Amino acid sequence: MSNTFCPLPWNSINIRNNGDLRICCNANSYTKNKGIIRKKDGVPYNASKDDVHIARNSDLSKNVRSTMLKGEWHAECERCRQEEKNGITSRRQMENSDWDLTLEQAKETTAEDGSINVDKFSLEYFDIRYGNFCNLKCRMCGPTDSSGWYDDFVQLNDRTHYNDTHEKIQLSKNSKGQWDTDQYDWFKGNSLFWNNFEKYTKDAKKLYIVGGEPLIIEEHIDSLKKLIHNGSAQNLQIEYNTNLTTVSSRILKLWKQFKEIRIGASIDACNEIFDYQRAPAKWHKVYQNLQKIEAQNDINFKCWFAFTITPFNVFHFPEFMRWKLEESGLTKFNPIECWRPLVSFHMCHSPKYYNIKVLPMDIKQEIIEHYTYYKSWMKQSNHIDNVKKHFVKHLNSVEKFMLSEDYSNGKCWTGRTWLEEFIYVTKRLDKIRGQNVIDVIPQLTRLFNENN
């Protein structure tokens, strides 16, 4: 197996919140292009206007395939490369474990220029974001992925516009006096997209549905009903990234019709740290929904915690894993007998001021000491060897990633350093939201007190 091969450029299509097509959802952190698949004139392919089959042989798609077949890393795949070199399980590695397509098969069916016969290579995997409608405004998110961010974005940046991959987004006040835009409604009443959806999902094996928050988006419900109606549901895995703030009886009833429901729960802390990072969610209510999922015995669930590591929860990471093991009572999420028995974590890569590489060395050293204590605790515990191995490996990987580069003194687009930007944005948002970072993460007290 190649150390760079990934099946996704062959068997999948990825739709951004604004309808633009991209090579992969992970190609969003390191390049200016953000993985966007473009036409010859540079205009992005968009699911509201274009046949997704045609886009599969875009110049970027062909180039990524050719690069992978040479055993090289493409620039758009930098996030996976960064994670793998630091011992973190990447999306590339997870997708290789999910699909049967091998490097040898890809070589046999791919032309020298990287093109494939899309009529013979069915779309097995759809990654769909139905806009950005969301009820949360998580610290590491923003207005492209969450409509809940609009008001805070305007207050934080003193402007009402920002750039997305297709154009400048202009926010304006709606009838309720709230900032809004229609630039993420590309799928609403769009006959081209829904015709393509019904046409191409008949052969699909998995749909990955994100948001916004997918479980509160009505068109997501419509798509499930279409899949049930056309007979596809019994052969389909539906995978979500969801904040689990809402789990309705209607959703549970629909899920029973599908081959498998995969829940990547966007939960990366307990109690007040969770409430701080994923405002305005409340931990006790989300925990009730975790328990609701746990109680379902007539749905084929595969569930895990999709833990995003940021400067806000990096100290808390081992405590969360201990909570999962010893206090949560949750056996459906990262069951201890599976290959990911604790959490499925990934790093916040961008913006750089929310990447843990931005932290100064004295705080990084405190994190290492904190992790050393927990590694010792785990080794002396009565947990099974597989759990011990993963617990220590996870902490070692976070340390290695954190120490691999120093972002603290690099210059941000604002003229401040990335560390100064982290402090500035955190304090501004604290004031806007009525929060205080050092009340929740006391390990950062000295950093923020020294930079008043």
C-alpha positions as CSV (number, residue, x, y, z in Angstrom):
1,M,0.0,0.0,0.0
2,S,1.3,3.4,-1.0
3,N,1.9,5.9,1.8
4,T,0.0,8.6,-0.1
5,F,-2.9,6.7,-1.9
6,C,-6.4,7.5,-1.0
7,P,-9.6,6.1,-2.7
8,L,-11.6,9.4,-2.4
9,P,-10.3,11.1,-5.7
10,W,-11.6,8.0,-7.5
11,N,-14.9,7.1,-5.8
12,S,-16.3,10.3,-4.2
13,I,-17.6,13.8,-4.7
14,N,-17.4,16.5,-2.0
15,I,-19.9,19.4,-1.9
16,R,-19.0,22.5,0.2
17,N,-21.6,24.5,2.2
18,N,-21.9,26.9,-0.8
19,G,-22.3,24.1,-3.4
20,D,-18.8,24.3,-4.7
21,L,-17.2,20.9,-5.4
22,R,-13.8,20.1,-3.9
23,I,-11.4,17.2,-3.9
24,C,-11.9,16.3,-0.2
25,C,-13.2,17.9,3.0
26,N,-9.7,17.8,4.5
27,A,-8.3,20.0,1.6
28,N,-9.4,23.1,3.5
29,S,-6.6,24.0,5.7
30,Y,-3.3,24.6,3.9
31,T,-3.7,25.8,0.3
32,K,-5.2,29.0,-1.0
33,N,-7.4,27.0,-3.4
34,K,-8.9,24.9,-0.4
35,G,-9.3,21.9,-2.6
36,I,-11.8,23.5,-5.0
37,I,-12.4,21.7,-8.3
38,R,-12.5,24.3,-11.1
39,K,-13.3,24.6,-14.7
40,K,-10.8,25.7,-17.4
41,D,-11.7,29.3,-16.8
42,G,-11.1,29.0,-13.0
43,V,-14.8,29.1,-12.0
44,P,-15.6,26.4,-9.4
45,Y,-17.8,23.5,-10.3
46,N,-21.0,23.9,-8.3
47,A,-23.6,21.3,-7.5
48,S,-26.4,23.8,-8.1
49,K,-25.3,24.3,-11.7
50,D,-23.1,21.4,-12.9
51,D,-23.3,17.7,-13.4
52,V,-21.0,16.2,-10.7
53,H,-19.9,13.4,-13.0
54,I,-18.3,15.9,-15.4
55,A,-16.4,17.6,-12.5
56,R,-14.8,14.3,-11.6
57,N,-12.3,14.7,-14.4
58,S,-11.3,18.3,-13.6
59,D,-7.7,19.3,-13.9
60,L,-7.2,19.2,-10.2
61,S,-8.9,15.7,-9.8
62,K,-6.6,14.3,-12.5
63,N,-3.5,15.9,-11.0
64,V,-4.3,14.6,-7.5
65,R,-4.7,11.1,-8.8
66,S,-1.5,11.2,-10.9
67,T,0.4,12.5,-7.8
68,M,-0.9,9.7,-5.6
69,L,-0.1,7.0,-8.2
70,K,3.5,8.2,-8.1
71,G,3.6,7.8,-4.3
72,E,3.9,11.5,-3.8
73,W,1.9,13.9,-1.6
74,H,-0.2,16.5,-3.3
75,A,-0.3,20.0,-1.8
76,E,-4.1,19.7,-1.3
77,C,-3.4,16.6,0.9
78,E,-1.2,18.5,3.4
79,R,-3.5,18.0,6.4
80,C,-3.3,14.2,6.1
81,R,0.4,14.4,5.6
82,Q,0.8,16.6,8.7
83,E,-1.3,14.2,10.9
84,E,0.4,11.0,9.7
85,K,3.9,12.3,10.2
86,N,3.0,13.0,13.8
87,G,1.4,9.6,14.5
88,I,-2.2,10.8,14.2
89,T,-4.7,8.6,12.2
90,S,-5.6,10.7,9.1
91,R,-8.7,10.7,7.0
92,R,-6.7,9.1,4.2
93,Q,-5.9,6.1,6.5
94,M,-9.5,5.8,7.7
95,E,-10.9,5.9,4.1
96,N,-8.4,3.2,3.0
97,S,-9.8,1.0,5.8
98,D,-13.4,1.7,4.6
99,W,-13.0,1.0,0.9
100,D,-11.9,-2.0,-1.2
101,L,-10.2,0.1,-3.9
102,T,-6.5,-0.7,-3.9
103,L,-3.5,1.2,-5.4
104,E,-3.1,-1.6,-8.0
105,Q,-6.7,-1.3,-9.1
106,A,-6.5,2.4,-9.3
107,K,-3.4,2.2,-11.6
108,E,-5.1,-0.3,-13.9
109,T,-8.2,2.0,-14.3
110,T,-6.5,5.4,-14.5
111,A,-5.2,7.0,-17.6
112,E,-1.7,8.5,-17.7
113,D,-3.1,12.0,-17.3
114,G,-5.1,11.0,-14.2
115,S,-8.5,10.8,-15.8
116,I,-10.9,7.9,-15.2
117,N,-14.0,6.5,-17.0
118,V,-16.7,8.0,-14.8
119,D,-19.3,5.7,-16.4
120,K,-17.5,2.7,-15.1
121,F,-16.3,4.2,-11.9
122,S,-19.6,4.7,-10.0
123,L,-19.9,7.4,-7.3
124,E,-19.8,5.2,-4.1
125,Y,-19.4,8.1,-1.7
126,F,-21.1,11.5,-1.4
127,D,-19.9,14.1,1.0
128,I,-22.7,16.7,1.2
129,R,-23.0,19.9,3.2
130,Y,-26.6,21.3,3.0
131,G,-25.6,24.9,3.5
132,N,-24.4,26.3,6.8
133,F,-27.6,26.5,8.9
134,C,-26.5,25.8,12.5
135,N,-27.6,26.5,16.0
136,L,-24.0,26.8,17.4
137,K,-21.1,29.1,17.0
138,C,-18.1,27.0,18.0
139,R,-14.9,28.9,18.7
140,M,-12.9,27.2,15.9
141,C,-15.7,27.6,13.3
142,G,-16.9,30.6,11.4
143,P,-19.7,32.0,9.1
144,T,-18.9,29.7,6.1
145,D,-19.8,26.7,8.2
146,S,-22.3,28.2,10.7
147,S,-25.0,30.7,10.2
148,G,-25.0,31.1,14.0
149,W,-21.7,32.9,13.6
150,Y,-23.0,35.9,11.5
151,D,-23.8,38.3,14.4
152,D,-20.5,37.6,16.2
153,F,-18.5,37.8,13.0
154,V,-19.8,41.4,12.4
155,Q,-19.0,42.5,16.0
156,L,-15.6,40.8,16.0
157,N,-14.4,42.1,12.7
158,D,-16.3,45.4,12.3
159,R,-17.4,44.5,8.8
160,T,-20.3,42.8,7.1
161,H,-18.6,40.8,4.4
162,Y,-16.1,38.0,4.0
163,N,-14.7,35.9,1.1
164,D,-15.8,32.4,0.3
165,T,-14.5,30.1,-2.4
166,H,-17.0,31.4,-5.0
167,E,-17.4,35.1,-4.2
168,K,-17.5,37.8,-1.6
169,I,-20.3,37.1,0.9
170,Q,-22.3,40.2,1.9
171,L,-24.3,40.0,5.0
172,S,-27.5,42.1,5.4
173,K,-30.2,42.4,8.0
174,N,-33.2,40.2,7.5
175,S,-36.8,40.8,8.6
176,K,-35.9,39.8,12.1
177,G,-33.1,42.3,12.3
178,Q,-30.4,39.6,12.2
179,W,-27.4,39.4,9.8
180,D,-28.1,36.9,7.0
181,T,-27.3,35.8,3.4
182,D,-28.8,33.5,0.8
183,Q,-25.4,32.4,-0.5
184,Y,-25.7,29.0,1.2
185,D,-29.2,28.1,-0.1
186,W,-27.9,26.5,-3.3
187,F,-29.8,23.2,-2.9
188,K,-33.2,24.7,-2.0
189,G,-35.7,24.0,-4.8
190,N,-32.8,23.3,-7.2
191,S,-34.1,20.6,-9.6
192,L,-30.7,20.0,-11.2
193,F,-29.1,19.0,-7.9
194,W,-32.0,16.9,-6.7
195,N,-32.2,15.1,-10.1
196,N,-28.5,14.4,-9.9
197,F,-28.9,13.3,-6.3
198,E,-31.5,10.7,-7.2
199,K,-29.6,9.6,-10.3
200,Y,-26.2,9.1,-8.7
201,T,-27.0,7.9,-5.2
202,K,-28.6,4.8,-6.5
203,D,-25.2,3.2,-6.7
204,A,-23.8,4.9,-3.6
205,K,-22.6,2.9,-0.6
206,K,-22.1,5.9,1.8
207,L,-23.3,9.4,2.3
208,Y,-21.4,11.7,4.6
209,I,-23.7,14.5,5.7
210,V,-22.4,17.6,7.5
211,G,-23.6,21.1,7.9
212,G,-24.2,23.5,9.4
213,E,-25.9,21.1,11.7
214,P,-27.4,18.4,9.5
215,L,-30.0,17.1,12.0
216,I,-31.9,20.5,12.0
217,I,-31.8,21.0,8.2
218,E,-35.1,20.1,6.6
219,E,-33.6,19.2,3.2
220,H,-31.4,16.6,4.9
221,I,-34.7,14.9,6.1
222,D,-36.0,15.1,2.5
223,S,-32.8,13.4,1.2
224,L,-33.3,10.5,3.7
225,K,-36.9,10.1,2.5
226,K,-35.8,10.0,-1.1
227,L,-33.3,7.3,-0.4
228,I,-35.9,5.3,1.4
229,H,-38.4,5.7,-1.4
230,N,-36.0,4.7,-4.2
231,G,-34.9,1.5,-2.3
232,S,-31.3,2.7,-1.6
233,A,-31.6,3.0,2.1
234,Q,-31.1,-0.7,3.0
235,N,-27.7,-0.7,1.2
236,L,-26.5,2.7,2.5
237,Q,-24.3,3.9,5.3
238,I,-25.2,7.4,6.4
239,E,-22.3,9.1,8.3
240,Y,-22.7,12.4,10.1
241,N,-20.7,15.0,11.9
242,T,-23.3,16.4,14.2
243,N,-23.3,18.4,17.4
244,L,-26.1,16.2,18.8
245,T,-28.0,19.1,20.3
246,T,-31.1,17.8,18.7
247,V,-32.1,14.1,18.1
248,S,-35.7,14.0,17.1
249,S,-38.1,11.0,17.1
250,R,-38.6,11.7,13.4
251,I,-34.8,11.2,12.7
252,L,-34.7,8.0,14.7
253,K,-37.6,6.6,12.8
254,L,-36.0,7.3,9.5
255,W,-32.6,5.9,10.6
256,K,-34.1,2.5,11.2
257,Q,-34.5,2.1,7.4
258,F,-30.7,2.3,6.7
259,K,-28.0,-0.3,6.6
260,E,-25.9,1.6,9.1
261,I,-25.9,5.0,10.8
262,R,-22.5,6.4,11.7
263,I,-22.4,9.3,14.2
264,G,-19.3,11.3,14.5
265,A,-20.3,13.4,17.5
266,S,-18.7,16.8,17.5
267,I,-18.0,16.7,21.2
268,D,-14.5,17.6,22.5
269,A,-14.9,18.3,26.2
270,C,-17.2,17.9,29.2
271,N,-19.1,20.4,31.3
272,E,-17.9,24.1,31.2
273,I,-15.1,23.6,28.7
274,F,-17.6,22.1,26.2
275,D,-20.0,25.0,26.9
276,Y,-17.2,27.5,26.2
277,Q,-15.8,26.0,23.0
278,R,-19.2,25.1,21.5
279,A,-21.5,27.9,22.6
280,P,-24.4,28.2,23.1
281,A,-24.7,24.4,23.6
282,K,-25.2,23.1,27.1
283,W,-23.3,20.0,28.1
284,H,-26.1,18.4,30.2
285,K,-28.5,18.6,27.3
286,V,-26.1,17.1,24.8
287,Y,-25.2,14.3,27.3
288,Q,-28.9,13.4,27.4
289,N,-28.9,13.0,23.6
290,L,-25.8,10.8,23.9
291,Q,-27.8,8.6,26.3
292,K,-30.7,8.7,23.9
293,I,-28.5,7.2,21.2
294,E,-27.1,4.7,23.6
295,A,-30.6,3.5,24.4
296,Q,-31.5,2.7,20.7
297,N,-31.3,-1.0,20.0
298,D,-33.1,-1.2,16.7
299,I,-30.8,1.0,14.7
300,N,-27.4,-0.2,13.4
301,F,-25.2,2.5,14.9
302,K,-21.5,3.0,14.7
303,C,-20.6,6.0,16.9
304,W,-17.5,7.9,17.9
305,F,-16.4,11.2,19.5
306,A,-15.0,13.5,16.8
307,F,-12.7,15.4,19.2
308,T,-11.2,18.6,17.7
309,I,-8.1,19.6,19.7
310,T,-7.6,23.4,20.1
311,P,-5.7,25.6,22.6
312,F,-9.0,25.6,24.7
313,N,-9.2,21.9,25.3
314,V,-5.7,20.5,24.8
315,F,-5.2,20.3,28.6
316,H,-8.6,18.6,29.0
317,F,-8.0,15.9,26.4
318,P,-6.8,13.1,28.8
319,E,-9.6,14.0,31.3
320,F,-12.1,13.5,28.5
321,M,-10.7,10.1,27.6
322,R,-10.8,9.2,31.3
323,W,-14.5,10.4,31.5
324,K,-15.3,8.3,28.4
325,L,-13.8,5.2,30.0
326,E,-14.9,5.5,33.6
327,E,-17.9,7.9,33.9
328,S,-19.8,8.2,30.7
329,G,-21.7,4.9,30.7
330,L,-21.6,5.1,26.9
331,T,-20.7,1.8,25.2
332,K,-21.8,2.6,21.6
333,F,-19.4,5.5,21.3
334,N,-15.8,4.3,20.6
335,P,-16.5,0.8,22.1
336,I,-13.3,-0.5,23.8
337,E,-13.2,-3.6,21.6
338,C,-13.0,-1.5,18.4
339,W,-9.8,-0.1,16.7
340,R,-10.5,3.4,18.1
341,P,-11.4,2.5,21.7
342,L,-11.3,6.0,23.2
343,V,-12.0,8.9,20.8
344,S,-11.4,9.8,17.2
345,F,-9.5,13.0,17.4
346,H,-8.1,15.4,14.9
347,M,-6.2,18.7,15.2
348,C,-7.6,22.1,14.5
349,H,-5.2,23.1,11.6
350,S,-6.6,26.4,10.7
351,P,-6.9,29.2,11.4
352,K,-3.4,29.1,12.8
353,Y,-4.3,31.0,15.9
354,Y,-6.5,28.0,16.9
355,N,-3.8,25.5,16.1
356,I,-2.0,24.3,19.3
357,K,1.3,25.0,17.6
358,V,0.6,28.7,18.4
359,L,1.0,28.2,22.1
360,P,4.3,29.5,23.7
361,M,6.9,27.0,24.8
362,D,6.2,27.4,28.6
363,I,2.6,26.4,28.1
364,K,3.6,23.5,25.8
365,Q,5.9,22.3,28.5
366,E,3.0,22.4,31.0
367,I,0.9,20.3,28.6
368,I,3.7,17.8,28.3
369,E,3.9,17.5,32.1
370,H,0.1,17.2,32.4
371,Y,0.2,14.4,29.8
372,T,3.1,12.7,31.5
373,Y,1.0,12.5,34.7
374,Y,-1.9,10.9,32.8
375,K,0.3,8.5,30.9
376,S,1.6,7.2,34.2
377,W,-1.9,7.0,35.6
378,M,-3.1,5.0,32.6
379,K,-0.1,2.6,32.7
380,Q,-0.9,1.8,36.4
381,S,-4.6,1.5,35.8
382,N,-6.6,-1.7,35.4
383,H,-7.7,-0.9,31.9
384,I,-7.0,-3.5,29.1
385,D,-3.8,-3.3,27.2
386,N,-5.5,-2.0,24.0
387,V,-7.0,0.9,25.9
388,K,-3.6,1.7,27.5
389,K,-1.8,1.6,24.2
390,H,-4.2,4.0,22.5
391,F,-4.5,6.4,25.5
392,V,-0.7,6.8,25.6
393,K,-0.4,6.9,21.8
394,H,-3.0,9.7,21.5
395,L,-1.2,11.9,24.0
396,N,2.2,11.2,22.4
397,S,0.8,12.2,19.0
398,V,-0.6,15.4,20.3
399,E,2.7,16.3,21.9
400,K,4.6,15.5,18.7
401,F,2.2,17.6,16.5
402,M,2.4,20.5,19.0
403,L,6.2,20.5,19.1
404,S,6.7,20.0,15.3
405,E,6.4,23.7,14.6
406,D,6.2,27.0,16.4
407,Y,3.5,29.3,15.1
408,S,3.6,31.8,18.0
409,N,5.8,34.4,16.3
410,G,4.6,34.1,12.7
411,K,2.9,37.1,11.3
412,C,-0.9,37.0,10.8
413,W,-2.7,39.0,8.1
414,T,-3.7,41.5,10.7
415,G,-0.1,42.4,11.4
416,R,-0.2,40.7,14.8
417,T,1.6,37.5,15.5
418,W,-0.5,34.3,15.5
419,L,-0.2,34.1,19.3
420,E,-1.3,37.8,19.6
421,E,-4.2,37.0,17.3
422,F,-5.2,34.1,19.4
423,I,-5.3,36.3,22.5
424,Y,-7.0,39.2,20.7
425,V,-9.8,37.1,19.2
426,T,-10.3,35.1,22.4
427,K,-10.7,38.3,24.4
428,R,-13.0,40.0,21.8
429,L,-15.3,36.9,21.7
430,D,-15.3,36.6,25.4
431,K,-16.6,40.2,25.7
432,I,-19.2,39.6,22.9
433,R,-20.4,36.3,24.4
434,G,-20.1,37.2,28.1
435,Q,-17.5,34.5,28.7
436,N,-14.1,34.5,30.3
437,V,-11.4,32.1,29.1
438,I,-9.4,31.9,32.4
439,D,-12.6,31.0,34.4
440,V,-12.8,27.9,32.2
441,I,-9.2,27.1,31.3
442,P,-7.1,28.4,34.3
443,Q,-3.9,27.0,32.8
444,L,-4.0,30.0,30.4
445,T,-4.3,32.6,33.2
446,R,-0.7,33.8,33.0
447,L,-0.8,34.0,29.2
448,F,-3.9,36.3,29.2
449,N,-3.0,38.3,32.3
450,E,0.4,39.1,30.8
451,N,-1.3,40.3,27.6
452,N,-4.0,42.6,28.9
